[in-house]
Amino acid sequence: MSDPARDPNLQRRAAVFAALGDPHRLAIVEALALTDASPSDLEVRLGIPSNLLAHHLDALEAVGLVRRTRSAGDGRRRYVQLSAVASAHRLRPASIEAADVLFVCRHNSARSQFAAACWNEHSSIPAESAGTRPAACVHPMAVQASAQRGLDLSGRAPRGYDELRRAPGLVISVCDLAFEEADPFIGVQHLHWSVSDPAARSERGAFDAAFDEIAQRIDRLVPAVVAPIT
């Protein structure tokens, strides 16, 4: 009979469960279930002092539950996000009431288009997309990546906030630049996903990776968003 203590897979899982056994760390992971956040945001939301928060983030990162990324906009800013390891655990995010959803990125040519199309395939709550500085067209590689996954973006066109018919019930930024620019949706619920811009690399693989990351996040979010009771 093999010794469980010598099984690397069991050792990794035990380390993850040990990390989640601390209430502060479990609170951090559950706070990140639906949205990425800067350390300062987590400090305010959870009431954890910065030095203690840094300690807990180090412990969570060491076992692969979270990762810290540099903003694509303000390089001094960092975002904390869940890893695939954490996503495999049953988290208990709070539910969000929203009659509709708006996904935003700077150019509305790939990431926010992916997100809206994918969302509308999985939820009865309608979603749209927009950009802070819309491009002339949806990126051809975004159209290709979506088509491979059964979604047609060929007839879509980028648009700005000024073309929206009304304020959305929930805004989800999938771009650091759009999140860090002036927010016109004051008072609207807002989540942020720090997804790398595939157009910066202009490689088809980057568009596939961005789509898949967004699709995984939408799988977690859809059950948490409920229509308001009328």
C-alpha positions in Angstrom: 0.0 0.0 0.0 1.3 3.4 -1.0 2.0 6.0 1.7 -0.3 9.0 1.2 2.4 11.3 2.7 4.6 10.5 -0.3 1.9 11.2 -2.9 2.7 14.6 -4.5 -0.9 15.2 -5.6 -2.2 14.5 -2.1 0.4 16.8 -0.6 -0.6 19.6 -3.0 -4.3 19.2 -2.1 -3.5 19.1 1.6 -1.6 22.3 1.3 -4.5 24.0 -0.4 -7.0 22.8 2.2 -4.6 24.0 4.9 -4.4 27.4 3.4 -8.2 27.7 3.1 -8.5 26.6 6.7 -7.6 30.1 7.8 -10.8 32.3 7.9 -9.0 35.4 6.5 -7.7 33.4 3.5 -11.0 31.8 2.8 -12.6 35.3 2.9 -10.1 36.5 0.4 -10.7 33.7 -2.0 -14.5 34.0 -1.8 -14.1 37.8 -2.3 -12.3 37.0 -5.5 -14.9 34.5 -6.7 -16.5 36.9 -9.1 -14.1 39.8 -9.5 -10.4 40.6 -9.5 -9.4 43.3 -7.0 -6.4 45.4 -6.0 -4.8 44.7 -2.6 -6.1 48.1 -1.4 -9.6 47.1 -2.5 -9.4 43.9 -0.5 -8.1 45.8 2.6 -11.2 48.0 2.5 -13.7 45.3 1.7 -12.4 42.8 4.2 -11.0 45.1 6.9 -7.6 43.3 6.9 -4.5 45.5 7.5 -2.1 45.8 4.6 0.7 43.9 6.3 -1.5 41.0 7.3 -3.2 40.9 3.9 0.2 40.7 2.2 1.1 37.7 4.4 -2.2 35.9 3.5 -1.8 36.7 -0.2 1.8 35.2 -0.1 0.4 32.1 1.6 -2.4 31.7 -1.0 0.0 32.3 -3.9 2.4 29.8 -2.6 -0.2 27.0 -2.9 -1.4 28.2 -6.3 -4.8 29.6 -5.2 -4.3 33.2 -6.4 -2.0 35.2 -8.6 -1.0 38.8 -8.7 -0.8 40.6 -12.1 0.4 44.1 -13.1 -2.2 46.4 -14.6 -2.0 46.9 -18.4 -3.0 50.5 -17.7 -1.4 51.9 -14.6 1.8 49.8 -14.2 2.0 50.7 -10.5 -1.3 48.9 -9.9 -1.6 45.2 -9.1 -4.7 43.0 -9.3 -5.3 39.8 -7.4 -7.2 37.0 -9.1 -8.1 33.4 -8.6 -6.2 30.7 -10.3 -7.7 27.6 -11.9 -6.8 25.7 -8.7 -9.1 27.9 -6.7 -11.8 27.8 -9.3 -12.1 24.1 -8.9 -13.3 24.5 -5.3 -16.8 25.2 -4.3 -16.9 28.9 -3.5 -19.9 30.8 -2.1 -20.1 34.2 -3.7 -23.0 36.5 -2.8 -25.8 36.7 -5.4 -26.1 39.9 -7.5 -29.4 41.3 -8.7 -29.3 42.7 -12.2 -31.9 43.1 -15.0 -29.1 43.3 -17.6 -25.3 43.2 -18.0 -22.8 45.3 -19.8 -19.3 44.1 -20.6 -16.7 46.8 -21.4 -13.2 47.0 -22.7 -11.4 49.8 -24.4 -11.9 49.0 -28.0 -15.0 46.7 -27.8 -13.3 44.6 -30.6 -12.5 41.3 -28.8 -12.8 40.7 -25.0 -16.1 42.5 -24.3 -17.5 41.1 -27.5 -16.5 37.6 -26.4 -18.0 38.1 -23.0 -21.4 39.4 -24.2 -21.8 36.6 -26.8 -20.8 33.9 -24.4 -23.0 35.3 -21.6 -26.1 35.4 -23.9 -25.5 31.7 -24.7 -25.7 30.8 -21.0 -28.1 33.2 -19.3 -31.6 34.5 -19.9 -30.5 37.9 -18.4 -29.5 40.0 -21.5 -26.0 41.3 -22.0 -24.5 43.9 -24.3 -20.9 45.2 -24.8 -19.3 48.6 -25.3 -15.9 50.3 -25.3 -14.4 53.5 -24.0 -12.7 54.1 -27.3 -14.4 51.8 -29.8 -12.4 50.4 -32.8 -13.5 50.6 -36.4 -14.4 46.9 -36.4 -14.4 43.6 -34.4 -10.9 42.1 -34.7 -10.8 39.4 -37.4 -9.1 37.0 -35.1 -11.8 37.5 -32.5 -14.4 36.6 -35.1 -12.4 33.4 -36.0 -11.9 32.4 -32.3 -15.6 32.9 -31.6 -16.7 31.0 -34.8 -14.6 28.0 -33.7 -16.7 27.9 -30.5 -20.0 28.3 -32.3 -20.5 32.0 -31.8 -20.9 34.4 -34.7 -19.4 37.9 -34.3 -19.2 38.6 -38.0 -22.2 41.0 -37.9 -21.1 42.8 -34.7 -19.7 46.4 -34.6 -17.9 48.1 -31.8 -19.7 50.9 -30.1 -19.2 53.5 -27.4 -21.0 54.2 -24.1 -22.9 57.0 -25.8 -24.8 54.5 -27.9 -26.3 52.7 -24.9 -30.0 53.0 -24.4 -29.9 53.0 -20.6 -27.7 52.5 -17.7 -27.0 48.7 -17.1 -27.8 46.8 -13.9 -24.3 45.3 -13.8 -21.0 46.4 -15.5 -18.2 44.0 -15.9 -14.9 45.4 -17.2 -12.7 42.9 -19.0 -9.9 45.4 -19.6 -7.7 47.2 -17.1 -7.6 50.4 -19.1 -11.4 50.6 -19.3 -11.7 49.9 -15.6 -9.1 52.6 -14.6 -10.6 55.3 -16.9 -13.3 57.6 -15.7 -16.4 55.5 -14.8 -19.6 56.9 -16.3 -21.7 54.3 -14.4 -21.7 55.9 -11.0 -23.8 53.9 -8.5 -23.9 50.8 -10.8 -22.7 47.5 -9.6 -19.2 46.8 -11.1 -17.0 43.8 -11.4 -13.5 43.7 -12.9 -11.7 40.9 -14.8 -8.1 41.7 -15.6 -7.9 39.9 -18.9 -4.8 40.4 -21.2 -5.5 42.2 -24.5 -5.1 39.6 -27.2 -4.7 42.3 -29.9 -1.4 43.4 -28.3 0.1 40.1 -29.5 -1.9 39.7 -32.7 -1.6 36.0 -32.5 -4.6 33.7 -32.9 -3.6 31.7 -29.8 -3.9 34.9 -27.7 -7.5 35.3 -28.8 -8.3 31.7 -28.0 -6.7 32.1 -24.5 -8.7 35.3 -23.9 -12.0 33.7 -25.0 -11.4 30.6 -22.8 -10.5 32.6 -19.7 -13.6 34.8 -20.1 -15.8 31.7 -20.7 -14.5 30.1 -17.5 -15.3 33.3 -15.5 -18.8 33.5 -17.0 -19.4 29.9 -15.9 -18.8 31.0 -12.3 -20.7 34.3 -12.6 -23.9 33.1 -14.4 -25.3 31.2 -11.4 -24.7 34.2 -9.1 -26.6 36.8 -11.1 -30.3 36.8 -10.7 -33.1 39.0 -12.2 -34.8 41.4 -9.8 -38.1 40.3 -8.4 -40.8 42.5 -9.9 
